[in-house]
Amino acid sequence: MLNTQPHLQACDDFYEALINAHQGLSTPESHAMNARLVLLLANHIGDHATLCDALRLARGTVGLKTATATATPTAADHPVITPILPSQAMA
């Protein structure tokens, strides 16, 4: 089951590290790095249904079925996560 509640420790620090990791990369290099990061994290998670839920939420298409789902979830079942700026970015 996909955890959509705030769970990231030191989220501002991670956001800063993510932005720094992209510094100096061209757009294609940045996209490739993001793809590698997604695949690394997907491998770490490992659960197909959870990953499919994450794909649907990230795309904003909560009505698509996963390979293991028996019913189509509604938006109320899986609200789309809206990213927010870290607190230090607003200072």
C-alpha positions in Angstrom: 0.0 0.0 0.0 1.3 3.4 -1.0 2.0 5.8 1.9 0.9 9.2 0.8 1.1 10.8 4.3 4.1 13.1 5.0 6.9 10.7 5.9 10.2 12.1 4.6 12.6 13.0 7.3 14.6 16.3 6.7 12.6 17.0 3.6 14.2 20.4 3.0 17.7 18.7 3.2 16.6 16.1 0.7 15.1 18.7 -1.7 18.3 20.7 -1.6 20.3 17.5 -2.3 18.0 16.7 -5.2 18.4 20.1 -6.7 22.2 20.1 -6.2 22.4 16.7 -7.9 20.9 18.3 -11.0 23.3 21.2 -11.0 25.5 21.3 -14.2 23.5 18.7 -16.0 21.9 19.3 -19.4 18.2 18.7 -19.7 18.7 15.2 -21.3 21.2 14.4 -18.5 18.8 15.6 -15.9 16.0 13.5 -17.3 18.3 10.5 -17.4 19.3 11.0 -13.8 15.6 11.2 -12.8 14.9 8.0 -14.7 17.7 6.2 -12.9 16.6 7.6 -9.5 13.0 6.3 -10.2 14.3 2.9 -11.1 16.6 2.7 -8.1 13.7 3.7 -5.8 11.3 1.3 -7.6 13.7 -1.5 -7.0 14.0 -0.6 -3.4 10.1 -0.6 -3.0 9.8 -3.8 -5.0 6.0 -4.2 -4.8 4.3 -4.0 -8.2 0.9 -2.8 -6.9 2.4 -0.1 -4.8 4.5 1.1 -7.8 1.5 1.1 -10.0 -0.4 3.2 -7.5 2.5 5.6 -7.4 2.6 5.9 -11.2 -1.2 6.6 -11.3 -0.9 9.3 -8.6 2.2 10.9 -10.1 0.5 11.1 -13.5 -2.8 12.3 -12.0 -4.8 9.4 -13.5 -6.2 7.7 -10.4 -8.8 5.8 -12.4 -6.3 3.5 -14.2 -6.2 -0.1 -12.9 -3.2 -1.8 -11.5 -2.3 -5.4 -12.6 -3.6 -6.7 -9.2 -6.6 -4.3 -8.7 -10.1 -5.6 -8.9 -11.9 -2.3 -8.7 -11.1 1.1 -10.1 -10.2 3.5 -7.3 -11.8 6.9 -7.1 -10.0 10.2 -6.5 -11.3 10.0 -3.0 -9.5 6.7 -2.5 -6.1 8.1 -3.7 -6.0 11.9 -3.7 -3.3 13.3 -6.0 -0.3 14.6 -4.1 0.6 18.2 -4.8 4.3 19.1 -4.2 5.0 22.1 -2.1 8.1 24.2 -1.8 10.4 23.4 1.1 10.2 25.9 3.9 13.8 27.2 3.4 12.9 28.0 -0.3 10.2 30.5 1.0 12.6 32.4 3.2 
